[in-house]
Amino acid sequence: MTFSRFAIFLALSWLTAAPAQAKPFFVVQLPDLECWGIIRPNVAPDTFMVRVTNNGNATAPSTWLDVFTSTNSAEVRELQLGDTSDTYVRTKQLAPGQSVEYTFPIPIDVLDDALQQQYPMVYEACIVDTYNRVSEWSEEDNVGWWYDQIFPDLLDD
């Protein structure tokens, strides 16, 4: 392990210090769907795991999942899934009680920024109910997406 990766690991350990059972960074709720994200320092310290669970009594349709990270309010980055350039993930249909997990690599420059400036890592996400809501390109800022409805994104510790 190189010094820089070791430093990043230490930074993540410091930034994600928690009891034995780590607390999710966020919980996002739709009527029957729950989404939460967490870093598992002892498993994969440079990745961010997101789980979507169907808490309802009926099969949930596929949904859109979007995950962001930042170390300060000035720079927000969408996390990409795996080695792809996909930042919007279309989940599969979920039966009652079923979950699906996605792993997002955390950009090294974001980690470096957190380490050097001692900013806390901030994560947020949104999931979109595809029953009656469609994602559209934002005409206002021309740089991102907006949704007809975005659900609560970040819980304070």
C-alpha positions as CSV (number, residue, x, y, z in Angstrom):
1,M,0.0,0.0,0.0
2,T,1.5,3.3,-1.0
3,F,1.7,6.2,1.4
4,S,-1.0,8.2,-0.4
5,R,-3.4,5.2,-0.3
6,F,-2.6,4.6,3.3
7,A,-3.2,8.3,4.0
8,I,-6.5,8.1,2.2
9,F,-7.4,5.0,4.2
10,L,-6.6,6.8,7.5
11,A,-8.6,9.8,6.3
12,L,-11.6,7.6,5.6
13,S,-11.2,5.9,8.9
14,W,-11.2,9.3,10.6
15,L,-14.1,10.6,8.5
16,T,-16.2,7.5,9.0
17,A,-15.3,6.8,12.6
18,A,-18.3,5.1,14.2
19,P,-19.3,2.4,16.6
20,A,-18.9,-1.2,15.5
21,Q,-22.1,-0.9,13.5
22,A,-21.6,2.0,11.2
23,K,-24.5,4.4,10.7
24,P,-25.7,5.1,7.2
25,F,-24.8,8.5,5.7
26,F,-28.4,9.0,4.4
27,V,-31.7,7.3,4.3
28,V,-34.0,8.1,1.3
29,Q,-37.6,7.1,1.4
30,L,-40.4,6.6,-1.1
31,P,-43.7,5.2,0.0
32,D,-42.5,1.6,-0.1
33,L,-38.8,2.0,-1.0
34,E,-35.8,2.8,1.3
35,C,-32.4,3.7,0.1
36,W,-29.3,4.0,2.3
37,G,-25.6,4.4,1.7
38,I,-22.5,3.6,3.8
39,I,-18.7,3.3,3.6
40,R,-17.5,0.1,5.1
41,P,-13.9,1.0,6.2
42,N,-12.9,-2.5,7.0
43,V,-14.2,-4.0,3.7
44,A,-13.6,-1.5,0.9
45,P,-12.5,1.9,2.3
46,D,-12.4,3.7,-1.1
47,T,-15.9,2.6,-2.2
48,F,-19.4,3.7,-1.2
49,M,-22.1,1.1,-1.0
50,V,-25.8,1.9,-1.6
51,R,-28.7,-0.4,-0.9
52,V,-32.2,-0.1,-2.1
53,T,-34.9,-2.1,-0.3
54,N,-38.6,-2.7,-0.9
55,N,-40.3,-2.3,2.4
56,G,-43.8,-2.6,0.9
57,N,-46.2,-5.5,0.4
58,A,-46.2,-5.5,-3.4
59,T,-43.5,-5.7,-6.1
60,A,-41.9,-2.3,-6.6
61,P,-41.2,-1.1,-10.1
62,S,-37.7,-0.2,-11.3
63,T,-36.5,3.2,-10.0
64,W,-33.8,5.7,-10.8
65,L,-31.0,6.1,-8.2
66,D,-28.6,9.0,-8.2
67,V,-25.8,9.4,-5.8
68,F,-23.7,12.5,-5.0
69,T,-20.7,13.2,-2.8
70,S,-18.9,16.3,-1.8
71,T,-16.4,17.6,0.8
72,N,-17.9,21.0,0.9
73,S,-20.9,22.8,-0.5
74,A,-19.0,24.3,-3.4
75,E,-18.2,21.0,-5.2
76,V,-20.7,18.2,-5.6
77,R,-19.8,15.2,-7.6
78,E,-22.0,12.4,-8.9
79,L,-20.6,9.0,-8.2
80,Q,-20.2,6.7,-11.2
81,L,-21.1,3.0,-10.9
82,G,-18.1,0.8,-11.2
83,D,-15.9,1.5,-14.2
84,T,-18.7,3.0,-16.3
85,S,-19.6,6.6,-16.8
86,D,-23.1,5.9,-15.6
87,T,-24.2,8.2,-12.8
88,Y,-27.9,7.4,-13.0
89,V,-28.6,3.8,-12.0
90,R,-31.9,2.1,-13.1
91,T,-32.7,-0.5,-10.4
92,K,-34.5,-3.7,-11.1
93,Q,-38.0,-4.5,-9.9
94,L,-37.9,-5.6,-6.3
95,A,-40.2,-8.1,-4.6
96,P,-41.4,-7.3,-1.1
97,G,-38.4,-7.5,1.3
98,Q,-35.9,-7.7,-1.6
99,S,-32.8,-5.5,-1.7
100,V,-30.3,-4.6,-4.3
101,E,-26.8,-3.2,-3.7
102,Y,-24.6,-1.0,-5.8
103,T,-20.9,-0.1,-5.2
104,F,-19.6,3.3,-6.2
105,P,-15.8,4.1,-6.2
106,I,-15.1,7.3,-4.4
107,P,-13.0,9.7,-6.6
108,I,-9.5,10.0,-5.3
109,D,-9.4,13.8,-5.7
110,V,-12.5,14.0,-3.4
111,L,-10.7,12.0,-0.8
112,D,-7.6,14.0,-1.1
113,D,-9.6,17.2,-0.7
114,A,-11.2,15.8,2.4
115,L,-7.8,14.8,3.8
116,Q,-6.0,18.1,3.0
117,Q,-8.8,20.5,4.1
118,Q,-10.3,18.3,6.8
119,Y,-13.8,18.6,5.4
120,P,-16.3,16.0,6.4
121,M,-17.4,13.7,3.6
122,V,-21.0,14.4,2.6
123,Y,-23.2,12.0,0.7
124,E,-26.7,12.3,-0.6
125,A,-28.9,10.5,-3.1
126,C,-32.3,10.5,-4.6
127,I,-34.6,7.7,-5.9
128,V,-37.4,8.5,-8.2
129,D,-40.8,6.7,-8.2
130,T,-41.4,5.7,-11.8
131,Y,-45.1,5.1,-11.4
132,N,-45.8,8.7,-12.4
133,R,-42.5,10.7,-12.3
134,V,-40.0,11.1,-15.1
135,S,-36.5,12.5,-15.0
136,E,-36.0,15.5,-17.3
137,W,-33.0,17.6,-18.4
138,S,-32.8,20.8,-16.5
139,E,-33.4,23.8,-18.8
140,E,-32.5,26.2,-16.1
141,D,-28.9,25.4,-15.4
142,N,-28.1,23.1,-18.4
143,V,-25.7,21.1,-16.2
144,G,-27.8,18.5,-14.5
145,W,-31.0,16.7,-14.0
146,W,-34.0,17.6,-12.0
147,Y,-37.0,15.5,-10.9
148,D,-40.6,16.3,-10.5
149,Q,-40.1,15.3,-6.9
150,I,-36.9,14.6,-5.0
151,F,-37.2,13.0,-1.6
152,P,-35.3,13.8,1.7
153,D,-31.6,13.3,0.9
154,L,-29.4,13.6,3.9
155,L,-29.8,12.8,7.6
156,D,-27.7,14.7,10.2
157,D,-25.7,12.6,12.6
